[in-house]
Amino acid sequence: MDTYGSCDLVLALANQEGGAHVDPKPKKKWVELKKVGVGFSTVDVVGNSIPLHNPAIPNVTQIAFEVEVSLHEQLPS
């Protein structure tokens, strides 16, 4: 599978997954990435374990957090 850089993740999430619109024919690389498990699961109301997929979403969340922290550290108060 091809790899994604930070910019690729942000743009793919925005342009193929509903940030700006939902791409009816997403790129194969994006479809494959969404199938990768992130190693965590959640539990539904009846106790079934549901594995979490699509590592792009938590990765983009982390990227946004790091950008915000960097801006706060580098900009004057």
C-alpha positions as CSV (number, residue, x, y, z in Angstrom):
1,M,0.0,0.0,0.0
2,D,1.2,3.5,-0.8
3,T,1.9,5.8,2.2
4,Y,0.2,9.0,3.0
5,G,2.0,12.2,4.3
6,S,0.3,14.7,6.6
7,C,-0.8,16.9,3.7
8,D,-2.2,13.8,1.9
9,L,-4.2,12.8,4.9
10,V,-5.7,16.2,5.5
11,L,-6.6,16.7,1.8
12,A,-8.0,13.2,1.3
13,L,-10.1,13.5,4.4
14,A,-11.4,16.9,3.2
15,N,-11.9,16.0,-0.4
16,Q,-13.0,12.3,-0.3
17,E,-14.6,11.7,3.1
18,G,-17.1,14.6,3.6
19,G,-15.0,17.5,4.7
20,A,-15.6,19.4,1.5
21,H,-17.6,16.7,-0.3
22,V,-17.9,12.9,-0.5
23,D,-16.1,11.5,-3.5
24,P,-18.3,8.9,-5.2
25,K,-15.1,7.2,-6.6
26,P,-12.4,7.6,-4.0
27,K,-8.8,6.7,-4.9
28,K,-7.8,3.0,-4.3
29,K,-5.1,4.2,-1.9
30,W,-7.7,5.9,0.3
31,V,-10.1,2.9,0.2
32,E,-7.2,0.7,1.3
33,L,-6.2,3.0,4.1
34,K,-9.7,3.1,5.5
35,K,-9.6,-0.7,5.9
36,V,-6.6,-0.6,8.2
37,G,-7.5,-1.1,11.9
38,V,-6.2,1.4,14.4
39,G,-5.8,-1.2,17.2
40,F,-8.7,0.0,19.3
41,S,-12.3,-0.9,19.6
42,T,-15.5,0.5,21.1
43,V,-18.4,-1.3,22.6
44,D,-22.0,-0.8,21.5
45,V,-25.0,-0.6,23.9
46,V,-25.5,-4.4,23.9
47,G,-21.8,-5.1,24.6
48,N,-20.6,-6.0,21.1
49,S,-17.0,-5.0,20.4
50,I,-16.7,-2.9,17.3
51,P,-13.1,-2.4,15.9
52,L,-12.2,1.1,14.9
53,H,-11.0,1.6,11.3
54,N,-9.8,4.5,9.2
55,P,-6.7,5.8,10.9
56,A,-6.9,9.0,8.9
57,I,-9.4,10.6,11.3
58,P,-7.4,10.3,14.5
59,N,-4.2,11.2,12.6
60,V,-5.7,14.4,11.2
61,T,-7.0,15.3,14.6
62,Q,-3.5,14.9,16.0
63,I,-2.0,17.0,13.2
64,A,-4.5,19.8,13.9
65,F,-3.6,19.7,17.6
66,E,0.1,19.9,16.9
67,V,-0.5,22.9,14.5
68,E,-2.5,24.7,17.2
69,V,0.2,24.0,19.9
70,S,3.0,25.2,17.6
71,L,1.1,28.4,16.7
72,H,0.5,29.2,20.4
73,E,4.2,28.5,21.2
74,Q,5.5,30.7,18.4
75,L,3.0,33.6,18.3
76,P,3.2,36.5,20.7
77,S,0.5,36.5,23.4
